[in-house]
Amino acid sequence: MTENLAGWQQADRQHFLHPFTDHRQLGERGTRVITRAEGVYIWEAGGQKILDGMSGLWCVNLGYSRAELAEAGCRQLRELPYYNSFFQCTHPPAIELARELCELAPPGFNRVFFTNSGSEANDTIIRLVRYYWSLLGKPEKQIIIARRNGYHGSTVGAASLCGMPWMHAQAGLPIPNILHIEQPYWFGLGGDLDPAEFGRRIARQLATTIEEAGVDKVAAFIAEPVQGAGGAIIPPATYWPEIQKICDHYGILLIADEVICGIGRLGHWFGSQHYGIRPDLMPFAKGITSGYQALGGVMVSDRVGDVLVEKGGEFYHGFTYSGHPVACAVARATLKVMRDEKLVERVRDAVIPAFSSRWQKLAEHPLVGEARSAGLIGGLELVPRKDSRNRFPKELKVGERCRDFCIEQGLVMRAVGDTMIVAPPFIISNEQLDELVDKAWKALDLTRQSLGQARGKARSQASG
Ligand SMILES: *Cc1c(COP(=O)(O)O)cnc(C)c1O
């Protein structure tokens, strides 16, 4: 295995263009080759065992060694490895999965459109929302309002919904009729306002933007219940009720992007339920197969679904692999494990409290300005002084340092600027949570020490 390592790294550098990667930097720093995984751990070629605090990319919620999921996939591969659901055809795995999802969803959700990813789910959303309004005789309702620093995927449509200007700049995005309002990020943007007041004010931007654009032009608002990729941004309690009120008042569609928050991560089947939101559409992906297969989709409420069916006409949209039977079979196995083991209840009543109490301890570290969590999503804000919310100079790359020290300690914790984030698997034990927090603390210590050195060096260079 180790003999292969250098060869793999070389071939990787030569041939494999990685997603969201600076390829020159990757060539210089090299890659870690992950060869196997078990439970909440991954192993590198060469042997290092690493606690996966991110559940892969927010998806391997059941951990890496679920035989039930592998077997369900194998069985389906032997029985019916593929058939499409175009042209009046269908197959049992997609039918059964659609039915099960509608049983788990809040009342009023009785239909599902399948895709292969969260990005495709959000592209579907753009198409569906605009089609819905045109079926109702309001084709001019085209504008979808999203949020700065929101993440909705990387296809052209989904990336347009994202509020990440560097993604837009590279590709001439967003597509027309997408607007962005501010995110409910109190630690970064709250200024002197208390979180409750800040949450209300940021939410009111939705009303202002609808008024400015004209309600006859606005189709929908999309947001993640908790922002994941943007940095584990948890809205103040006042935010979602205000957003719901505004959407109701103007009659625009509310879309909760459940790709991370859905399927249990906030202790409910859907993250919207945690916040008492009543969305009209819910894109999902990631945890639906625990990451074992590529599957996404959109939960469609009766408000939208009934119009689609009753008005008729073809919706010119779909994918070769929409509702892929193997992916659907693995999703059904995932939901079965979750139901049989009462995992959503266990996450809510045991794992989340165990996680949040330990995570909160990290707030005592001198480098940490805030330790926050919602469900099994945690964020840490790294700051130079605990008594203010001022940030480190960007060029110190404090978050990246901390991430690298985490890996050295055998922990995957992600950095978004100087915000550290985790999203542990649902099956993590209390001992493993202790390990996660101990390693994070150690990495914070090492980060702080390295900054002392960096600052010392800067001073001596300045004086010399
Ligand atoms: C990851 C993510 C997506 C995109 O999903 P892909 O499967 O990577 O296309 C969309 N929305 C949210 C909230 C996500 O976290």
The ligand as an SDF file (V2000), in Angstrom:
LIG
                    3D

 15 15  0  0  0  0  0  0  0  0999 V2000
  -23.7530   20.6160   -0.6700 C   0  0  0  0  0  0  0  0  0  0  0  0
  -24.9130   21.5000   -0.7980 C   0  0  0  0  0  0  0  0  0  0  0  0
  -25.5730   21.6390   -2.0270 C   0  0  0  0  0  0  0  0  0  0  0  0
  -25.0480   21.0300   -3.2920 C   0  0  0  0  0  0  0  0  0  0  0  0
  -25.1070   19.6470   -3.2810 O   0  0  0  0  0  0  0  0  0  0  0  0
  -24.2120   18.8060   -4.3010 P   0  0  0  0  0  0  0  0  0  0  0  0
  -24.6870   17.4060   -4.0720 O   0  0  0  0  0  0  0  0  0  0  0  0
  -22.7740   19.0360   -3.9270 O   0  0  0  0  0  0  0  0  0  0  0  0
  -24.5060   19.2730   -5.6650 O   0  0  0  0  0  0  0  0  0  0  0  0
  -26.7210   22.3980   -2.0640 C   0  0  0  0  0  0  0  0  0  0  0  0
  -27.2000   23.0020   -0.9580 N   0  0  0  0  0  0  0  0  0  0  0  0
  -26.5760   22.8980    0.2350 C   0  0  0  0  0  0  0  0  0  0  0  0
  -27.1800   23.5630    1.4280 C   0  0  0  0  0  0  0  0  0  0  0  0
  -25.4070   22.1580    0.3450 C   0  0  0  0  0  0  0  0  0  0  0  0
  -24.7700   22.0810    1.5090 O   0  0  0  0  0  0  0  0  0  0  0  0
  1  2  1  0
  2  3  1  0
  2 14  2  0
  3  4  1  0
  3 10  2  0
  4  5  1  0
  5  6  1  0
  6  7  2  0
  6  8  1  0
  6  9  1  0
 10 11  1  0
 11 12  2  0
 12 13  1  0
 12 14  1  0
 14 15  1  0
M  END
$$$$
